[in-house]
Amino acid sequence: MEPSERREPADYGTADPVAYQRYLQGLGSLWYSDEPDHRKSSTGFFLEALQLDPGFARSRAALGMAHLTMYEEQSDPGSLQSALSHCSAAAETQADLAAAQLCLGRAYRLLGSQESALAHLERARYLDPSDTGIPEELGRALESMGRTAEAERVYKDAVGGKPEYWRPHSMLGTFYFYQARFEDAERELNTSKTISRTPAATETPRAVRSATRTRSRKRRYFATR
């Protein structure tokens, strides 16, 4: 294979095209399905990528995120410990990888170690300011610490950075909802809904369905007020 053909896999931290394809298959199973079995199968793809390229830090971080997702769905302590192990290994392999720092931040947040979570999430945001998953986790950590004004600023900055993207509006609307700021919540959630229905809006089907369910629950709440 010519070097030019390997450029895309190399951008993701591997020179092995098969490892790269397994990594993409893992992402597909993890993010493009609501089926728990698909989440579990994603770990197999990530592990196969790591067998082909043990230094593929991005696949290791994705493996950690898969375990975190399974932990949130199933409350299995073993998944959380596995996640922390894989997230740590990814960061040790490539300390400047935002995905690894995000993985660690999410893991520590779920462990209740909010200060550690905050440190890794701030690092992740510095490394990749464009990743909207980072302010979502950062805001949650700040909320858990009672630092709601800072959390709001994080969500607002995310909206300001990508005003035409539905997800930051959904994050901010959700924050307002749980702060009992219902008019602000309804405004942001309606904006998110409008944007997500446009042809230009792109996101994984799983994320879209999750946001839609969240907005539906809140609309039912507003309807009773």
C-alpha positions in Angstrom: 0.0 0.0 0.0 1.3 3.4 -1.0 1.9 6.0 1.8 -0.8 8.3 0.3 -3.3 5.5 0.7 -2.4 5.2 4.4 -2.9 8.9 5.0 -6.3 8.6 6.5 -5.6 5.8 8.9 -2.4 7.6 9.9 -4.4 10.7 10.8 -6.2 8.5 13.3 -3.0 7.1 14.8 -2.4 3.9 13.0 -0.5 2.8 9.9 -2.5 -0.5 9.7 -5.5 -0.1 7.3 -7.2 -3.2 8.6 -6.9 -1.9 12.2 -8.4 1.3 11.0 -11.3 -0.5 9.4 -11.9 -2.5 12.6 -11.9 0.8 14.6 -14.5 2.3 12.2 -16.7 -0.9 12.5 -16.5 -0.5 16.3 -17.6 3.1 16.1 -20.5 2.0 13.9 -21.6 -0.6 16.4 -21.2 1.8 19.4 -22.8 4.9 18.1 -25.2 3.9 15.3 -27.4 1.5 17.2 -29.6 1.4 20.3 -29.1 -2.3 20.7 -27.0 -3.3 23.8 -25.6 -6.3 21.9 -24.1 -3.9 19.4 -22.3 -2.0 22.1 -20.8 -5.3 23.3 -19.8 -6.2 19.8 -18.1 -2.9 19.4 -15.6 -3.9 22.0 -14.6 -6.9 19.8 -13.8 -4.7 16.9 -11.7 -2.3 19.0 -9.9 -5.2 20.5 -9.2 -6.7 17.1 -7.8 -3.3 16.0 -5.5 -3.3 19.0 -4.3 -6.8 18.3 -3.3 -5.6 14.9 -1.8 -2.4 16.2 -1.2 -2.4 20.0 -0.2 1.3 19.9 -3.5 2.4 18.4 -4.4 4.8 21.2 -7.6 6.1 19.6 -9.0 2.5 19.4 -8.0 2.0 23.1 -9.9 5.2 24.1 -12.9 4.1 22.1 -12.8 0.8 23.9 -12.9 2.6 27.1 -15.9 4.7 26.0 -17.7 1.6 25.0 -17.3 0.2 28.5 -18.4 3.5 30.0 -21.6 3.4 27.8 -22.3 -0.2 29.0 -21.7 0.9 32.6 -24.3 3.7 32.3 -26.8 1.3 30.7 -26.2 -1.7 33.0 -24.6 -0.3 36.2 -22.0 -3.0 36.0 -19.0 -2.0 38.2 -16.7 -4.2 36.2 -17.4 -2.2 33.1 -16.4 1.0 34.9 -13.1 -0.5 36.1 -12.4 -1.9 32.6 -13.1 1.5 31.1 -10.8 3.3 33.5 -8.0 0.8 32.7 -8.4 1.3 28.9 -8.8 5.1 29.2 -5.6 5.2 31.2 -3.7 3.0 28.8 -4.8 5.2 25.9 -3.5 8.3 27.7 -0.2 6.6 28.5 0.2 5.7 24.9 -0.7 9.2 23.6 -1.0 11.8 26.3 -2.0 14.5 23.8 -5.0 12.6 22.4 -8.2 14.5 23.3 -10.3 11.3 23.1 -8.1 9.6 25.8 -8.5 12.6 28.1 -12.3 12.7 27.5 -12.5 9.0 28.2 -10.6 9.5 31.5 -12.7 12.6 32.4 -16.0 10.7 31.8 -14.7 7.7 33.8 -13.7 9.8 36.8 -17.0 11.7 36.7 -18.9 8.4 36.9 -16.6 7.3 39.7 -17.5 10.5 41.6 -13.9 11.9 41.4 -15.0 15.2 40.0 -11.8 17.1 40.5 -9.9 14.5 38.6 -12.6 14.5 35.9 -12.4 18.2 35.6 -8.6 18.2 35.1 -8.8 15.6 32.3 -11.8 17.3 30.6 -10.1 20.7 30.7 -7.1 19.1 29.1 -9.4 17.4 26.5 -11.0 20.8 25.6 -7.6 22.4 25.2 -6.5 19.6 22.8 -9.7 19.6 20.8 -12.0 22.7 21.2 -14.3 21.5 18.4 -15.5 18.2 20.0 -19.0 18.9 21.4 -18.8 15.8 23.6 -16.2 17.5 25.7 -18.3 20.5 27.0 -21.2 18.1 27.6 -19.0 16.0 30.0 -17.3 19.1 31.4 -20.6 20.8 32.2 -21.9 17.6 33.9 -18.8 17.5 36.1 -19.2 21.1 37.1 -22.9 20.6 37.9 -22.0 17.7 40.1 -19.6 20.0 42.0 -22.4 22.6 42.4 -20.6 25.0 40.1 -23.7 25.7 38.0 -22.7 29.2 36.8 -19.5 27.7 35.3 -21.4 24.8 33.8 -23.8 27.3 32.1 -20.9 29.2 30.7 -19.5 26.0 29.3 -22.8 25.1 27.6 -23.2 28.7 26.3 -19.7 28.6 24.8 -20.5 25.4 23.1 -23.6 27.0 21.6 -21.6 30.1 20.6 -19.0 27.9 18.9 -21.5 25.9 16.8 -24.8 27.9 16.8 -26.1 25.9 13.8 -25.6 22.5 15.4 -28.5 21.1 17.4 -26.5 19.3 20.1 -25.1 22.3 22.1 -28.6 23.8 22.2 -29.9 20.5 23.6 -27.2 20.5 26.2 -28.0 24.0 27.3 -31.7 23.3 27.3 -31.3 20.2 29.4 -29.2 22.3 31.9 -31.9 24.9 32.1 -34.6 22.3 32.6 -32.9 20.8 35.6 -32.3 24.3 37.0 -36.1 25.0 36.7 -35.5 27.7 34.1 -38.3 26.4 32.0 -38.8 29.2 29.5 -35.0 29.2 28.7 -35.1 25.4 28.5 -38.1 25.4 26.1 -36.4 28.0 23.9 -33.1 26.0 23.6 -34.8 22.6 23.2 -37.1 24.0 20.5 -34.1 25.4 18.7 -32.3 22.1 18.9 -35.4 20.4 17.5 -35.7 22.8 14.6 -32.0 22.4 13.7 -32.0 18.6 14.0 -34.8 18.4 11.4 -32.9 20.3 8.7 -31.2 18.4 5.9 -27.8 19.8 6.9 -28.0 18.5 10.4 -25.8 15.4 10.9 -25.4 13.1 13.9 -25.5 9.5 14.7 -29.0 8.0 14.6 -28.5 6.9 18.2 -27.7 10.4 19.4 -30.6 11.8 17.5 -33.0 9.3 19.0 -31.7 9.9 22.5 -32.1 13.7 22.1 -35.6 13.2 20.7 -36.6 11.1 23.7 -35.2 13.6 26.1 -37.1 16.5 24.4 -40.3 14.4 24.3 -40.2 13.9 28.1 -39.7 17.6 28.6 -42.5 18.6 26.2 -44.8 16.4 28.2 -43.7 18.2 31.3 -44.3 21.6 29.8 -47.7 20.5 28.6 -48.8 20.0 32.2 -47.7 23.4 33.4 
